[in-house]
Amino acid sequence: MGRNYDLKDKVALVTGGGRGIGRAIALGLAECGAKVVLASRTKEALDKVVDEIRQNGGEAVAQVTDLMVSEQIDALVEETVKIYNRIDILINNAARSFMVPLMDLREDGWDKIFGTNCKAVFLLSRVVARVMAEKGGGGSLIFQP
């Protein structure tokens, strides 16, 4: 991402931030000056990215969150606001898939995919949008497919 963008004092929440594209997005946001909150179900992966951001002079915290549990979504947003008093950027990056042929995908597998990739994105975006509106500063909701 480079320093082409100035995100100093912006707070970014990144789901699925412990690996892959989410990790790369979190590192880029931090490089541009954002304070990054990383969310995922895997603490170890989150901690590695937080350490990497901090070693590069950035600010980051990890929040272990299962996006399939609406109470954990609420807790993620509440904790982010408690720490930073705002959310300026939401990156909906977390996703789930099963690499099986359609005819072999079980109904409970479909429910997990839909729950993570659609319902959780809706629930989190709605809560974050409310926070952004209450704080009066606007913000950006970004959907990484």
Buried (B, 14 or more C-beta within 10 A) or exposed (E): EEEEBEBEEBBBBBBBBBBEBBBBBBBBBBBBBBBBBBBBBEEEBBBBBBEBBEEEEBBBBBBBBBBBBBEBBEEBBEBBBEEBEBBBBBBBBBBBEEEEEEEEBEEEBEEBBEBBBEBBBEBBBEBBBEBBEEBEEEBEBBEBE
